[in-house]
Amino acid sequence: MDGIAGRHAMVTGGGTGIGLEIAAALTAAGARVTVLGRREGPLQAATAAGKAAGFEVADVTAEGAVAAAIARAGTPAILVNAAGAAESAPFLRTDDALWDRMLRVNLLGAVSATRAALPGMLAGGWGRVVNIASTAAMRGYPYVSAYVASKHAVLGLTRALALEVAAKGITVNAVCPGFTETDIVAESVARIVSKTGRSEAEARAELAKHNPQGRLVQPEEVAAAVLFLCSDGASAVNGRALAVDGGEVP
């Protein structure tokens, strides 16, 4: 794909779920992809399967580790911040530790990786930063106040940084999936089943009903949106939130 082939791309959270699908799509489009994550096993598997050219083990919440990983792998021209986490609790039972975890992974993880990658993009006069946010960056959901706040912050970061680099050949955008067929959603289904006694099918239907299409989004649909934003055809798309949600967010 124009603008992607031959570029070095890094995908955080690239060993599983949406991140893995994005890595595979970028590889298929001709990029040299490095996947980054905390667990070596999934990263090795992704590389062995040809979905990435290499991997780096690092926790995105440890800024020094991310910077060192990028130094080893080489500065990416394309950075996809797909590492993330979701935890739920009623607001009055959401303690400071939960708030800290959501902000460190979802917001500061993206900050750390972008801070390490951006100087090389500026020096090269070209770059793409894509933050995987969520429809939770564009609306509210009950019982996940810390998660929603962290994803709103990711979108704020996207919009602010996009303006800083707008005239430097770099774009910064966010992809905002609705409920997507991933391990995180599988964990949500399990929680619904355990807490409510509903069947797995009923729990999945509860999540799918948010999507006007009546289904869960597929990871490859999110990856397709990322590919577009990384392409030359999206050079004028900057500071935007691209919802992949079947029409859930107006």
C-alpha positions in Angstrom: 0.0 0.0 0.0 1.3 3.5 -0.9 3.1 5.1 2.1 3.4 1.8 4.0 5.6 -0.5 2.0 9.2 -0.4 3.0 8.5 1.6 6.2 9.4 0.4 9.7 6.3 0.1 11.9 6.0 -0.6 15.6 2.8 -1.9 17.2 2.6 -1.9 21.0 0.4 -4.6 22.4 1.2 -6.4 19.1 1.2 -10.0 20.4 -2.5 -10.5 20.8 -5.9 -9.1 19.8 -6.3 -6.0 17.8 -2.6 -5.2 18.0 -1.7 -8.6 16.5 -4.2 -8.1 13.7 -2.8 -4.6 12.9 0.7 -6.0 12.8 -0.4 -8.7 10.4 -2.1 -6.2 8.2 0.9 -3.8 8.1 3.2 -6.7 7.3 0.9 -7.7 4.4 1.0 -4.1 3.2 4.8 -4.3 3.0 5.9 -2.7 6.2 8.7 -4.1 8.4 6.9 -4.6 11.6 8.2 -4.8 15.2 5.7 -5.9 17.8 6.2 -4.8 21.4 4.6 -6.2 24.5 5.2 -7.5 28.0 5.0 -11.3 27.3 7.6 -12.8 25.1 5.6 -15.9 24.1 2.9 -14.2 22.1 5.5 -11.9 20.5 7.6 -14.9 19.4 4.5 -16.6 18.0 3.6 -13.5 16.0 7.0 -13.3 14.5 7.2 -17.0 13.8 3.9 -16.9 12.0 5.2 -14.1 9.7 2.9 -11.4 11.2 5.9 -9.4 12.2 9.6 -9.1 11.3 10.8 -8.9 14.9 9.7 -8.2 18.5 10.8 -6.3 21.6 9.8 -7.2 25.1 8.9 -4.1 27.2 6.2 -2.8 29.4 4.7 0.4 28.0 4.2 1.7 31.6 8.0 1.7 32.0 9.1 4.7 29.9 12.8 3.8 30.0 12.1 0.3 28.8 10.0 1.5 25.8 12.7 4.0 24.8 15.4 1.3 25.0 13.2 -1.1 22.9 12.8 1.6 20.2 16.5 2.3 20.2 17.2 -1.4 19.7 14.6 -1.9 17.0 15.2 1.4 15.2 12.9 4.4 15.1 9.6 3.5 13.5 8.0 5.7 10.8 4.7 4.2 11.8 3.7 3.8 15.5 0.5 2.1 16.5 -0.3 2.4 20.2 -2.5 -0.6 20.7 -1.4 -1.7 24.2 -4.3 -1.2 26.5 -6.3 -2.6 29.5 -9.9 -2.4 30.7 -11.1 -2.9 34.3 -14.6 -2.4 35.6 -16.0 -1.3 39.0 -18.7 1.0 40.2 -17.3 4.6 40.6 -17.4 4.5 44.4 -15.4 1.2 44.4 -12.9 2.5 41.9 -9.8 3.1 44.1 -6.7 5.1 43.3 -4.8 1.9 42.3 -7.4 1.1 39.6 -7.3 4.7 38.3 -3.5 4.6 38.2 -3.5 1.3 36.2 -5.9 2.6 33.6 -4.1 5.9 33.1 -0.6 4.3 33.1 -1.4 1.7 30.5 -4.0 3.5 28.3 -2.7 7.0 28.4 0.9 7.1 29.6 1.8 4.0 27.7 0.9 5.8 24.5 2.8 8.9 25.7 5.9 6.9 26.4 6.1 5.2 23.1 5.2 8.3 21.1 7.8 10.4 23.0 10.5 7.9 22.1 9.4 7.5 18.4 8.6 11.1 17.5 12.1 12.6 17.3 13.0 10.1 14.5 9.8 10.9 12.7 10.6 14.6 12.9 14.1 14.1 11.6 12.8 12.0 8.7 10.0 14.5 7.9 7.4 11.8 7.8 5.4 9.8 10.3 2.2 8.2 11.3 1.0 7.8 14.9 -2.3 5.9 15.4 -3.7 5.5 18.9 -6.1 2.7 19.4 -8.7 4.4 21.6 -12.3 3.1 21.9 -15.8 4.4 21.5 -15.2 5.0 25.3 -13.1 8.0 24.1 -16.2 9.4 22.5 -19.0 8.6 24.9 -19.6 7.2 28.4 -20.3 3.7 29.7 -21.3 2.9 33.3 -19.0 1.0 35.7 -15.9 1.8 33.8 -15.2 5.4 34.7 -11.4 5.1 35.0 -11.2 3.3 31.6 -13.5 5.8 29.9 -11.5 8.7 31.4 -8.2 7.2 30.2 -9.6 6.8 26.7 -11.0 10.3 26.6 -7.5 11.4 27.6 -6.0 9.4 24.7 -8.2 11.3 22.3 -7.2 14.6 23.8 -3.6 13.7 23.4 -4.3 12.8 19.8 -5.9 16.1 19.0 -3.3 18.2 20.7 -0.2 16.5 19.3 -1.7 16.4 15.8 -1.7 20.2 15.8 1.9 20.4 17.0 3.2 18.2 14.1 0.7 19.1 11.4 3.2 21.0 9.3 6.0 18.5 9.8 4.8 15.6 7.6 3.4 13.7 10.5 -0.2 12.8 11.3 -1.7 11.7 14.6 -5.1 10.0 14.7 -7.1 7.7 16.8 -9.1 4.6 15.9 -12.1 4.1 18.2 -13.5 0.6 18.0 -16.8 -0.5 19.6 -16.9 -3.8 21.4 -14.5 -6.0 19.4 -14.0 -9.8 19.3 -10.9 -9.9 21.6 -9.7 -11.4 24.8 -10.7 -8.3 26.6 -14.3 -8.7 25.5 -14.1 -12.4 26.3 -13.1 -11.4 29.8 -16.1 -9.0 30.0 -18.4 -11.8 28.9 -17.0 -14.1 31.6 -17.6 -11.3 34.2 -21.2 -10.9 33.1 -21.8 -14.6 33.2 -20.3 -14.9 36.7 -22.1 -11.9 38.2 -25.5 -12.2 36.5 -26.0 -15.9 35.9 -26.7 -15.2 32.2 -25.5 -17.6 29.5 -22.4 -16.8 27.4 -24.7 -16.2 24.4 -26.8 -13.7 26.4 -23.7 -11.9 27.7 -22.3 -11.6 24.2 -25.7 -10.3 23.0 -25.6 -7.7 25.8 -22.3 -6.3 24.5 -23.3 -6.6 20.8 -26.5 -4.6 21.3 -24.5 -1.4 21.6 -23.6 -1.8 17.8 -26.6 -0.9 15.6 -25.4 -3.7 13.3 -26.1 -6.1 16.2 -22.7 -7.7 16.2 -19.2 -7.4 17.7 -16.6 -5.6 15.6 -13.9 -7.9 14.1 -10.2 -7.1 14.7 -9.5 -7.1 11.0 -12.0 -4.2 10.6 -10.0 -2.2 13.1 -6.8 -3.1 11.3 -8.3 -1.9 8.0 -8.9 1.5 9.5 -5.4 1.7 10.8 -4.0 0.9 7.3 -6.0 3.7 5.8 -4.7 6.2 8.3 -1.1 5.1 7.7 -1.4 5.4 3.9 -0.5 8.3 1.6 -4.2 8.6 0.9 -4.8 9.8 4.5 -2.2 12.5 4.4 -4.8 15.2 5.1 -6.5 13.2 7.9 -5.0 14.5 11.1 -6.3 14.8 14.7 -9.3 12.7 14.0 -11.2 10.0 15.8 -12.3 7.2 13.4 -15.0 5.2 14.9 -15.3 1.5 13.9 -18.5 0.7 15.6 -21.4 0.0 13.2 -22.8 3.5 13.9 -22.9 3.4 17.7 -21.4 6.9 18.1 -23.3 9.6 16.2 
